[in-house]
Amino acid sequence: MAIPVIMPKQGQSVETCIITRWFKSKGEPVSAGDILFSYETDKAAFDLESPSDGILLEIFFAEGAEVPVLQNVAILGSAGESFVAPATGMIHNTGVTEPASPSAVTDPGASVAPAGPAGNEQGRIRISPRARRLAQSKSLDINQISGSGPYGRIITRDIDDLLTRQGPIAIEKQAADVFTDMPLTNVRKLIARAMHSSLQNSAQLTHHMSADVRKLLEARKKIKEELVKDPKAADITLNDMICWCIIKALKKFPGANSHFLDDRIRTFSGIHLGIAVDTERGLMVPSIKDADRMDLRNLSGALRAAATACRQGKIDPELIKSTSASFTVSNLGNYGVEIFTPVINLPQVAILGVCTIMNRPADLGNSTFGFIPVMGLSLTYDHRAIDGGPATLFLREIKEQIEQFTNS
């Protein structure tokens, strides 16, 4: 019995997904669990696994196609098995090889262009709107492009293949001005809109402070020693410890654990900690729900799992919405950043930037001076929701929690 392959619904707000790559071809045998294709929303990218063993009888959407969620994308079944095409309702027999119909492999919203050699039908070129926009952005002549879509239609894959053969498009002006244009990914567009909106629609101010991390480093040293004795022991990182301290501080300053909603401030009883994760697809901020109910070991595991899911493209889209977290942490310490100004993930009212550890001179007591390791902390807050005094006290509480670190 033929089995439909359905485009999943990734979150309540997602209506369409874009197929970015097919890993299997029509007529190819597949096993349950094999990756059939990759797809992305405006928030993240995912892989779709085969629901069963069988033959990939037909593919209804090509790479680059924007597909409505819950739409039938392909058909799995046995060799020679008949199936019903979702768009036409016509019965297809896979034992007969016929040219693909318009309902088979599609690039939605196809349009036509002036006459030319490719995809020519009665003096007009078949080309999808997405492919047309991409070709125009690359200054390509569509009359010189051969289409691989139904009836010779030019689709985005044809543009991408041409660009791959040509290499990056370098445009030279007066033999000196050379640059490369690359289209924005969906994730990068989302990040750009969010950052621009955040700075335009809030009153952001940043305070900077440094924390003595001698106790923190000593605790980390003990954890490493335990790992040598027992490889199965929990590998709790410095970032885990810092998040632990931030959660403790948020309990004392719940005003920072809030959303600013224009005419009201919503303060959360639970702490839903957002953690900035750098991925190949761009910045993602998954939320650790009810992080205040976790001990340090469980918090460490939750942070690690969320970061891994983001990098693998398997994070739940609902968890990376800005409304999912009540406070966010962005740690650039591993990159050697000494000080920076993090941007608030609206409607949250604050975000903490964690900087690198540096040695600075300090009074060690008894008229003795030396160098101690300190970590930079940068708190950006929305002045519409928090005043400077409470913001400073909150930042100082984070500093003190770090300096007096305890895992209880």
N, C-alpha and C positions, 0 to 999 in steps of 0.2 A: 504493500500500500504506500502510495506516494506521501511524503511528509513535507509540509511547507516549512520553510525557514523564515521566521518572522523577525522584523526589526524590533528590538526590545524598546520598552519605554523607560528611559533613564531619568527618573524624577518627574514630579508633577508638572513642572514648567516646560519640559522639553517636548516639542511638537514634531521636529524633524531631526534627522541625523544625516551626515554626509559619509558615504562610503569612500574611504581613502585608499584601500588596497585589497584586492582579492588574492588569497593565497592558494586557492584551488580553481581549476578550470572546468568548464562544462564537459561532462563525460568522464571526469576523473573519479576514481574510487576514493572514499573518505571513511575514516573511522570515527566513532563517537569520541568527542574530546578534541579532535583536530581543529585547528583554527581555520575557519572558512574565510573570514574577511575582517579587516579593521574598519572602525568607523569612529566619528567624533561628533560631539555636540558643541555648543558654544562654550562649554566649560571644561570638557575633558575628552580623552580618547580611550577607546575600548577595543577588545578583540571579541569576536563571536565564535564560540565553539560549535562544532557539529553536534546536533542532538542525538544522532544515531549513526550506525554504519549504513553504507549504501553508495549509490552512484549520484554524483551531482548532475541531475538530469537537465536542469535549465537554470540560467541566471537572468533575472528580470531587470536588474539595475547595474550599470557599469560603474567603474571607479570614477569618483567625482560627482556622482548623482546625489541629489538631496532627496532623501526618502522619508515619507511620513512614518511616524512610529506605529507599530503594530501592522505595518504593510508586509505582504508576502514578498520576500526578496529573492528567494530561489526555491527549487524543489529537489528533494532527495528521494531516491527510490531504487528499484531494481532495473537492471539493464533491459531495455525494450518495453518498460512499463509506460502506460498512457497516463496523462495527467491533464488537468484543466488549467489553462492560463488564466490568472486572476483578472486581467483587464478585459479580455475578450469573451471568456467563458467557452472558448473553442477547445476541443479535445486534441491534444498533441500526442503522437506516437513516437517515442524516442528511437524506434527502430528505423524511422525514415529520416533522412537528412534533408532538411529544407532550409532556405535562407531565413534568417531571423526576422520575425515580424516586428512592427513598431512597438508591440506590447512586451517584447522579450527583453532586450537590453536597452534601457532608456536613460536619457538625461533630461529630467522633467522640464517642461516649459520650452521645448525646442522652437526655434524661430527660423526664418529664412533670410538670406542675404542676397546681394546682387550676383549676377551670373558669373560662373567660373568653372574650372575643370573638376573641382572636388565636390561630391555630394550633389551634383547638378541634376535637378529634376525640372524639366520644362523651363530651363533658363534661370533657375534660382538655386542658391546653395543652402543646404540644410545645415544649421549650426545652432547649438543650444545657447541661450543667453549667457550662461556662465562661461562657456568657451569663448563667446564673442568678447565679453569683458576682459578675459585674460589675454586674448590675442591683441586687443587694443592697447592694454597696459604694457605689452611687450613690443608694440609697434610691428606686429607681424601681419603679413598680407594673407588673408584667409583664402584668397584665390589660389595660393600655392600650397595649401595644406590638404592632405588626403584624409578623409574621414573614415573612422573605423566603426562608427555607430550604425544603427539600422539604416539600410538604403544609403550608405555613404555619409550619414550625418557626422559632422565634426563635433566631437565632445572634448571635455577638458583633458582627457587622457591623451588625445592627439596633440594638444598644445604642449602638455608636459613632456611627451616623448620627443617632440621637436626641440624643446628647450634643453633637454638632457643631451641630445646629440650635438647641439650647438655649444653647450656650456653656458655659464652665466653671461647675461647680456651686458656687455661693457659698452657704454656710450661715451664717445670722446668728443670734446668741444675744444677747438683751437689747440689740439695736441697736448693739452695740459689737464683738462677737467675730465677725469675718468672716474666712473662710479658704477655700482651694480644695484639694480632695482630688484627687490624680492617682495612678493606679495605677503601681506600679513596673514598669519594663521588665525583661525577662529579664536583660539585661546588668547593670542596676543591682542586681538581686537577687544576681547572682553576685559583684559587687564588694563588696556589703554583707556577704555571708557570709564572703568571703575576708579582708576587713579585720578583722572581728570575731574570726574564728578566729585570725588572726595575733597580735592583742593578747592573746587569752585563753591561747594555747598556747605562748608563748615568753617569754623574759626579755629584753625589749628596752631598750636604753640608747643614748642619742645623744650623740656628741661633736661639737663645732663648732670650726672652724678657718678662717682666711682665707689666701688665696694672692695674692701679687703677680702681676698679669696683664699687666704691661707688655710682656714678650716675646710673650705670646699675642696681644695686640692689634696689636703690630708685625707679626707673621706674618700676621694677618688683613688688615691694611692692604695688604701686598704681594700677597696673593691677589686683593683687589679691583682693584689696579692691573693685574694680569695679565688680569683679566676685561675690563677696558676695552680692552686691546690685542688680546686674543683671546677673543671671547664663548664659544668652545667649550672654554676652559680649565675645569678642575674648580673648582666653587664650593664650597670646603671651609669649613664654618661653624665658629663658636666651639664649638658643641656637639660637632662631629666631633673637634675638637682635644682637647677635654676627655676624651671617651671614649677617644681614643688614649692620653692620659696615664694614665687609669685602668687600661687594659689593661696598660701597662708596669708600673704599681704592683702589679697582681694577679700578675704573673709573679714578683715578688719576695716577695709575701705570699700564697701559694696557699691558706693557711688560710681566707682570705676568699672564695675561689672554690669554695665547698663547699655541701653540703646537710646539714642536721641531721636524722637519721632515727631518732630516739628512742634506739636502742641503739648507734648508730654514726654517724660523720661520713664522708660521701662527698666526697672532694676530687677535683676534675676536672683532668685533664692539659691539656685544651683550655679556652679561655675562651669561654663562650657568653653573650654580653652581652645582658641585657634592657634595653630602653629604653622608658620610660613615654611613651605617646602619648595625647593628649587628643583624643577624637573626639566627634561628635554623639551617638553611642550610649553614650558613657561611656569610662572609662579602659581602655586595652588596653596590654599589655606584651609586644610581640613579641620573640623571641630572635634575635640574630645569631649563628649557629652558627660556632664556630672563628674568632672575631673576631681572635684573636691571630695567625692566619696571614695576615692581610690587611695590605697597606700602607695608608697614610693615605687615598689616593685611593679604593681599593676599599672601605675601611671607610665612607667618606663616602657612596659610592653605595649600599651595603647598608643603611645607616641611613635614607637617604632613601626607598629602595624599600619598606622595612618600614613606615615611617610612612604612606606613600601607600596601601599595600595596606590598612592598618587603617582609614584614613579613607574608603576606597572600599568597605569591607566585603568585601575579597577576600583577606584574610590567611588562611593555612593555620591552622585551629584548633589543630593540634598545636604550632605555634610560639608560641601565646599561653598555653599551660599554664604554671603556675608552676614545674613540674619541667623545663621546656624550657631555662630560663636558669640559669646558675650564679652570676650577680651582676647586680644591676639598678641603673640610673641614672635618677633623676627630676630633670629640669631645669625649675625654675620661675623661672629668671633673667629670661626675657622678660616675666614678669608683675610684675616689680619686688619679688619676695619677698626679704626680707633675711635671714631665718632661718626654718627650719621643721624638723619632725621627721617624716621619711618613715617609712612603715610597711613592714616586711620582707615580701617576697613568699615566704611559706613554701613549701617547706622550705629556701629559701636562707637563709644565715646573716647576710647584710648587704645594705645598700642605701645608695647615696650620693645625698644631695640636693644639687643645685647651685643656688646662690642668685644674686641679681643682683650686678652690679658697682657698687661705690661708691668714692668718693674718701675716703681717710683720711690723717691726718697721719703722716709717717714721717721717720726720720733719713736724709738723702740723702748723708751723709758730709761731712767737713770742717766740722763744726759747722753744717751747713746743714739746715734742716727744710723740708719741703714736703708736698704732697698727692700720693699715688699711687693708682692704681686697684687695688682688691682685690676678690676674689670669695669669697663665703661658701661653705663646704663643710660639709655636715651628714652625718655617718656614723652610721647606726643599725645596731647589730649585736646578735646573739643571744648573750647572756652565757653561755648553756649551751654554746656552741661556741667562743666567743672571749673571752679575758680582756681587761681594760681596757688593759693595757700593749701587747700586740700590736695591738689595735685602734687605739690612739693612734699607734703607729709606722707602721701602714698608712696612716692618714689623713695623717700627715706626709709619707709617700712620695708620695702623690697631690699634695700641696701642692708638693713639690720638683719633681716631674715637670712641673707647670704652670709653675712659676717658671723652670725651665731648659728650656722647650719646645724640641724639635727634631723634625722630621718624619721622622727616620731611626731 
